[in-house]
Amino acid sequence: MHVVNEWLVRVGLDAKKDSGRGVLQDPMRNGVLLCALLTQKLKSTPFSYFKSPRTLTEMRENISKAFERLGEHVPPCYLTSSAEQSVLIGDRQIAYGILWHLWQASHALERATQSAESSSVGIHETRRAEAAELGGKLSARVQPSPLQLDIPAIALAGQGKLAIKDDNVTTYQVKLHDSFARRLAWSENDLTGDDDDDDDVFPVPTAPFSSPVYSDDVDIIPTKTHVMHQIGDDLLPTCSWKRDSVDSSSDSIGSSSFNQNIPSRVAIGELSVVTPIADCTDSVEIAEQNRGGDLGVSSTTIKLPAQTQPNAMLSPERVDEVLVWLKRLSLHLKNPSAFHDSNAKLTEFQSGVLLCCIIEKVELMRSIPGITRPTGKQPLSKASALHNITKALNILQQKKTMPLHLLRRATAIYAGNRDVILQLLLQIRKAYGHHLRTPRRPKQHLTSAA
């Protein structure tokens, strides 16, 4: 505080003179001191403010204008609305904190100004001393190194023909910068105004090398061929060297559905559900085998995710496992034969009540709160059924092993989709594995057995 007060007295803005005259005349509370420091000492953009505010509104306006320009010099913790209110009510801690940061900014500005003035004065004094010593003849400018950059680069690398004096220093520097000179010469002689508009002085491996500096035996282009990787949005990605051989192997698989239906580059959203997945998989394997046979490289089979192969999961054995598991949970189905019919609808799951009962069994719950159960023979409405199904799926979402693509199929479950319901039951049975164990018989003691 003492340092800030001394600085304010030194710059002619003593805040203690008018502080005892009242609230409206206190420069630290009415914003006049902050506005004056910003405009006079910190070289901020000039702005208008009330130099002698008469109302509380004018005081608030002064403080707001000052706080709008304090962001360059004060930390953000002082730029809140509560800080403005603190300055208005006369909180000395906030006010002196802001003034201390302004003093630091003013001190840094003064030091920068003094250093700039001293450096300019020093240069002028040096030139005057040189003029006095040399009798009015100033020394010439400092010359650059012997490797001058204003001469053509072709002269630096062209069979020893140099545009400057051929001394030992220059020869050494030309040899030292030989690669740079070659690249610069390429940029001077091989740039065409039609195709290449960039200013890159370093040639890429595919650029032309017609400059005369490459007439010697130096091999600039490496003998190893560079494999340029392509970035695409392929659904079934392959290596770039395999993609190049698609045309050669397309004749052998011309009759396959993969070559007819799916192009070499297919977007993810363009693959509809109607596309036969098994045909795509078989054709991909055939294409990979043919490419591998042509190139002499072992082919790798691309495996699709498990959720895209429903026929493998819905085998009769798996259906029987689901039925036995439901029976073990004491859930008796009215029409269990519908599980074996691939075209049937599982109407018992449409209301969502049976699915909620399964969740109650595996979660060891008495009942799920908020579900709607049918009363009498009146079926549930679609909204109530979807509400029950969503309740059950939300509980299953807490299991990390449950696939998300099944937990978003509430409409399919309401429609009685057999494949979706069976996959969901299989995943529930897998996630709650402690219900798969058969109850163990208690051990009989030897004495009771005798």
C-alpha positions in Angstrom: 0.0 0.0 0.0 2.9 2.4 0.8 4.5 1.7 -2.6 1.2 2.4 -4.4 0.6 5.6 -2.4 4.1 6.9 -3.2 3.6 6.1 -6.9 0.2 7.9 -6.9 1.8 11.0 -5.2 4.7 10.9 -7.7 2.4 10.9 -10.7 0.2 13.6 -9.3 -2.9 11.6 -8.4 -3.0 11.6 -4.7 -6.1 9.7 -3.6 -5.9 10.7 0.1 -6.6 14.4 -0.5 -10.2 14.0 -1.6 -11.1 10.8 0.2 -12.4 12.6 3.3 -14.9 14.9 1.4 -17.6 12.3 0.9 -18.5 9.2 -1.1 -19.0 11.0 -4.4 -15.7 12.9 -4.2 -13.6 9.8 -3.2 -11.5 9.1 -6.4 -10.9 5.5 -5.4 -14.7 4.8 -5.1 -16.1 6.9 -7.9 -13.8 5.4 -10.6 -12.0 8.7 -11.5 -8.6 7.4 -10.3 -8.7 4.3 -12.3 -9.9 6.1 -15.5 -7.2 8.8 -15.1 -4.4 6.2 -14.6 -5.6 4.2 -17.7 -5.7 7.3 -20.0 -2.7 9.2 -18.7 -0.1 6.7 -17.5 -0.9 3.4 -19.2 -1.5 4.9 -22.6 -4.9 3.2 -23.1 -7.3 4.2 -25.8 -8.9 7.6 -24.7 -12.5 7.4 -23.5 -14.9 9.8 -21.8 -15.8 9.5 -18.2 -17.3 11.7 -15.4 -14.4 13.6 -13.7 -16.7 14.8 -10.9 -19.6 12.3 -10.7 -22.7 13.6 -8.9 -24.9 10.5 -8.7 -24.4 6.8 -7.9 -25.2 5.9 -11.5 -22.3 8.1 -12.8 -19.9 6.4 -10.3 -21.0 2.9 -11.5 -20.5 4.0 -15.2 -17.0 5.2 -14.4 -16.1 1.9 -12.7 -17.6 -0.1 -15.6 -15.6 1.8 -18.2 -12.4 1.3 -16.2 -13.0 -2.4 -15.8 -13.6 -2.8 -19.5 -10.0 -1.7 -20.1 -8.3 -3.3 -17.1 -8.1 -6.7 -18.8 -4.7 -5.9 -20.3 -3.0 -5.1 -17.0 -4.9 -6.9 -14.2 -5.5 -10.6 -13.6 -9.0 -12.0 -14.3 -9.7 -12.5 -10.6 -10.1 -8.7 -10.2 -12.4 -8.3 -13.2 -15.6 -9.8 -11.8 -18.9 -8.0 -11.0 -18.2 -8.5 -7.3 -14.9 -6.7 -7.7 -16.7 -3.7 -9.2 -19.1 -3.7 -6.3 -16.2 -3.9 -3.9 -14.5 -0.8 -5.5 -17.8 1.0 -5.3 -18.4 0.3 -1.6 -14.7 1.2 -0.8 -13.1 -2.2 -0.2 -9.4 -1.2 0.2 -8.0 -4.7 -0.4 -9.6 -5.0 -3.9 -8.8 -1.4 -4.8 -5.2 -1.5 -3.7 -4.8 -4.9 -5.4 -5.9 -3.4 -8.7 -3.7 -0.3 -8.2 -0.6 -2.5 -7.4 -1.0 -4.3 -10.7 -1.4 -1.0 -12.5 1.8 0.2 -10.8 3.6 -2.9 -12.1 2.3 -2.3 -15.6 3.3 1.4 -15.5 6.8 0.4 -14.2 7.3 -2.1 -17.0 6.2 0.5 -19.6 8.6 3.0 -18.3 11.5 0.5 -18.4 10.7 -0.4 -22.0 10.7 3.2 -23.0 14.0 4.0 -21.2 15.7 1.0 -22.8 14.6 2.0 -26.3 15.8 5.6 -25.7 19.2 4.4 -24.3 19.8 2.0 -27.2 19.1 4.7 -29.8 21.3 7.2 -27.9 24.1 4.6 -27.7 24.1 4.0 -31.5 24.3 7.7 -32.2 27.2 8.2 -29.8 29.1 5.3 -31.4 28.7 6.8 -34.8 29.9 10.2 -33.6 33.0 8.6 -32.0 33.8 6.8 -35.3 33.4 10.1 -37.2 35.7 11.9 -34.9 38.3 9.1 -35.1 38.2 8.7 -38.8 38.1 12.3 -39.6 34.6 12.6 -40.9 34.7 9.4 -43.0 32.2 6.9 -41.6 33.0 3.2 -41.8 31.3 1.1 -44.4 28.6 -1.4 -43.6 29.5 -4.8 -42.3 30.0 -7.1 -45.2 28.3 -10.6 -45.1 30.1 -13.9 -45.2 31.9 -15.0 -48.4 29.0 -17.2 -49.3 26.9 -14.3 -50.6 23.2 -15.1 -51.1 22.6 -12.5 -53.8 24.6 -14.5 -56.4 22.8 -17.2 -58.5 22.8 -20.5 -56.9 23.7 -22.2 -60.1 27.1 -20.4 -59.9 27.7 -21.9 -56.4 27.2 -25.5 -57.6 28.2 -25.4 -61.2 31.5 -27.2 -61.7 33.5 -24.8 -59.6 32.6 -21.7 -61.6 32.2 -19.1 -58.9 31.0 -15.5 -59.2 33.3 -14.3 -56.5 37.0 -14.6 -55.7 38.0 -18.3 -55.5 39.8 -18.3 -52.2 40.1 -21.1 -49.6 37.3 -19.8 -47.3 34.8 -19.5 -50.1 35.6 -23.0 -51.5 35.2 -24.5 -48.0 31.8 -22.8 -47.5 30.5 -23.9 -51.0 31.4 -27.5 -50.1 29.8 -27.1 -46.7 26.6 -25.8 -48.2 26.6 -28.1 -51.3 23.2 -29.7 -50.7 21.6 -26.4 -50.0 23.0 -24.9 -53.2 21.7 -27.8 -55.2 18.2 -27.5 -53.8 18.2 -23.7 -54.3 19.4 -24.2 -57.9 16.6 -26.6 -58.5 14.1 -24.0 -57.2 15.6 -21.3 -59.5 15.7 -23.4 -62.8 12.9 -25.9 -62.5 10.0 -23.9 -61.2 7.2 -23.6 -63.8 4.5 -21.0 -63.6 1.8 -23.3 -64.7 1.6 -26.3 -62.3 3.8 -25.6 -59.3 2.8 -22.4 -57.5 4.4 -23.1 -54.1 7.7 -21.6 -52.9 9.2 -24.7 -51.5 12.9 -24.7 -52.2 13.4 -28.4 -51.1 12.3 -30.8 -53.8 10.1 -33.8 -53.2 11.2 -37.2 -54.5 8.7 -37.0 -57.4 9.8 -33.6 -58.6 11.7 -33.2 -61.9 15.4 -32.8 -61.7 16.3 -31.2 -65.0 18.8 -28.7 -63.5 22.3 -28.9 -64.9 23.7 -29.2 -61.4 22.4 -32.8 -61.5 24.5 -33.8 -64.5 27.1 -35.5 -62.3 27.0 -39.0 -60.9 25.3 -38.1 -57.6 22.1 -40.1 -57.1 19.6 -37.9 -55.5 16.5 -40.1 -56.0 16.6 -43.2 -53.7 16.3 -46.6 -55.3 13.6 -47.8 -52.9 10.1 -47.1 -54.1 8.0 -45.1 -51.8 4.6 -46.6 -51.0 2.0 -43.8 -50.9 -0.8 -44.7 -48.5 -4.2 -43.7 -49.5 -6.7 -42.4 -47.0 -10.2 -43.6 -47.7 -13.5 -44.3 -46.0 -13.5 -48.0 -46.9 -15.9 -50.2 -45.0 -13.6 -53.1 -45.4 -10.1 -51.6 -45.5 -7.2 -53.3 -47.3 -3.6 -52.4 -47.8 -2.6 -50.0 -50.6 -0.6 -52.6 -52.5 -3.6 -54.9 -52.4 -5.9 -52.2 -53.6 -3.7 -51.6 -56.7 -4.3 -55.2 -57.7 -8.1 -55.1 -57.7 -8.3 -54.8 -61.5 -6.1 -57.8 -62.0 -8.1 -60.0 -59.7 -11.6 -58.7 -60.7 -11.9 -61.1 -63.6 -11.6 -64.2 -61.4 -14.4 -63.0 -59.1 -16.6 -61.3 -61.7 -19.5 -63.6 -60.9 -19.5 -63.0 -57.2 -22.1 -60.7 -55.5 -19.3 -58.7 -53.9 -18.0 -57.5 -57.3 -21.5 -56.7 -58.5 -23.1 -55.1 -55.5 -20.4 -53.4 -53.5 -17.8 -51.2 -55.3 -14.1 -51.0 -54.2 -14.7 -48.0 -52.0 -18.1 -48.0 -50.2 -19.3 -45.4 -47.7 -20.5 -46.7 -44.3 -24.0 -45.3 -44.7 -24.5 -46.8 -48.1 -24.5 -50.4 -46.9 -28.2 -51.2 -46.2 -29.7 -54.0 -44.1 -30.9 -55.7 -47.3 -27.4 -56.5 -48.4 -26.6 -60.2 -47.9 -23.9 -60.3 -45.3 -22.9 -63.9 -45.9 -22.3 -63.2 -49.7 -20.2 -60.2 -48.9 -18.1 -62.1 -46.4 -17.5 -65.0 -48.9 -16.7 -62.7 -51.7 -14.2 -60.7 -49.5 -12.5 -64.0 -48.6 -12.3 -65.0 -52.3 -10.9 -61.6 -53.3 -8.3 -61.8 -50.6 -7.2 -65.3 -51.6 -6.8 -64.3 -55.2 -4.8 -61.2 -54.3 -2.6 -63.2 -52.0 -2.0 -65.9 -54.6 -1.0 -63.3 -57.2 1.4 -61.4 -54.9 2.7 -64.5 -53.0 1.5 -63.1 -49.7 -0.6 -65.0 -47.1 -4.2 -63.6 -47.1 -5.9 -62.5 -44.0 -9.6 -63.1 -43.6 -11.7 -60.1 -42.5 -14.1 -61.0 -39.7 -17.2 -59.0 -39.3 -18.6 -58.1 -35.9 -20.7 -60.7 -34.1 -23.8 -58.5 -34.1 -23.9 -58.6 -37.9 -24.2 -62.4 -37.9 -27.5 -63.2 -36.3 -28.0 -66.6 -37.9 -24.9 -68.0 -36.1 -26.2 -66.9 -32.7 -29.8 -68.1 -33.2 -29.1 -71.8 -33.6 -31.7 -74.3 -32.2 -29.3 -75.2 -29.4 -29.1 -71.6 -28.3 -32.9 -71.3 -28.4 -33.2 -74.4 -26.2 -30.7 -72.9 -23.7 -32.9 -69.8 -23.5 -36.0 -71.8 -22.9 -34.4 -73.9 -20.2 -33.0 -70.8 -18.6 -36.5 -69.1 -18.5 -38.0 -72.3 -17.0 -35.3 -72.3 -14.3 -36.3 -68.7 -13.5 -39.9 -70.0 -12.9 -41.2 -68.1 -16.0 -43.6 -70.3 -17.9 -44.3 -69.2 -21.5 -47.7 -69.6 -23.2 -46.3 -70.4 -26.6 -42.6 -71.7 -26.4 -42.8 -73.2 -29.9 -42.7 -69.6 -31.3 -39.1 -69.4 -30.3 -38.2 -72.1 -32.9 -40.2 -70.5 -35.7 -38.0 -67.9 -37.5 -41.0 -66.1 -38.9 -43.1 -65.9 -35.7 -43.6 -62.9 -33.5 -43.0 -63.2 -29.8 -46.2 -61.5 -28.7 -45.6 -62.3 -25.0 -42.8 -59.7 -25.0 -44.8 -56.9 -26.7 -46.2 -55.5 -23.5 -42.8 -55.4 -21.8 -44.2 -57.1 -18.6 -42.5 -60.4 -19.2 -39.2 -58.6 -19.9 -39.6 -56.7 -16.6 -40.3 -60.0 -14.8 -37.0 -61.4 -16.2 -35.2 -58.3 -14.9 -36.8 -58.7 -11.5 -35.6 -62.3 -11.3 -32.0 -61.7 -12.4 -31.7 -58.5 -10.3 -33.3 -60.1 -7.3 -35.9 -57.3 -7.1 -39.4 -57.5 -5.7 -40.8 -55.4 -8.5 -39.7 -52.6 -10.8 -41.3 -49.3 -9.7 -43.3 -47.5 -12.3 -44.2 -50.3 -14.7 -47.7 -50.7 -16.0 -49.3 -54.1 -15.7 -52.5 -55.1 -17.6 -55.8 -55.3 -15.7 -58.1 -58.0 -16.9 -58.2 -58.8 -20.6 -57.6 -55.3 -21.8 -54.2 -55.1 -23.5 -51.8 -52.3 -22.8 -51.5 -49.3 -25.1 -48.4 -48.8 -27.2 -47.2 -45.9 -24.9 -47.5 -48.1 -21.8 -45.8 -51.1 -23.5 -42.9 -48.9 -24.7 -42.6 -47.4 -21.2 -42.3 -50.9 -19.7 -39.7 -51.9 -22.3 -37.7 -48.7 -21.7 -37.7 -49.3 -18.0 -36.2 -52.7 -18.4 -33.6 -51.6 -20.9 -32.5 -48.7 -18.6 -31.8 -51.2 -15.8 -29.9 -53.4 -18.3 -27.8 -50.4 -19.3 -26.1 -50.5 -15.9 -24.5 -53.8 -16.9 -21.3 -52.9 -18.8 -21.3 -56.2 -20.7 -24.6 -55.5 -22.4 -24.3 -54.4 -26.0 -25.7 -50.9 -26.6 -27.1 -51.8 -30.0 -29.6 -54.1 -28.3 -30.5 -51.6 -25.6 -31.7 -49.2 -28.3 -34.2 -51.6 -29.9 -37.3 -50.9 -27.8 -39.5 -50.5 -30.9 -38.3 -53.9 -32.3 -39.1 -55.6 -29.0 -42.6 -54.0 -29.1 -43.0 -55.4 -32.6 -42.2 -58.9 -31.4 -39.0 -59.2 -33.4 -37.8 -62.7 -32.7 -34.1 -62.2 -33.6 -33.8 -59.1 -31.4 -35.6 -60.6 -28.4 -33.5 -63.8 -28.6 -30.2 -61.9 -28.8 -31.3 -59.8 -25.9 -32.2 -62.8 -23.8 -28.9 -64.5 -24.6 -27.0 -61.4 -23.6 -29.0 -61.2 -20.3 -28.2 -64.8 -19.6 -24.6 -64.2 -20.3 -24.4 -61.0 -18.2 -26.1 -62.5 -15.1 -24.1 -65.7 -15.1 -24.7 -66.6 -11.4 -28.2 -67.7 -12.5 -26.8 -70.4 -14.7 -25.4 -72.4 -11.8 -27.5 -75.4 -10.7 -28.2 -75.5 -6.9 -25.8 -77.9 -5.2 -27.1 -80.6 -2.9 -26.1 -80.2 0.7 -23.4 -82.6 1.9 -24.6 -85.4 4.1 -22.6 -86.2 7.2 -21.1 -89.6 7.6 -22.9 -90.2 10.9 -26.3 -89.5 9.4 -25.5 -91.7 6.4 -24.6 -94.6 8.6 
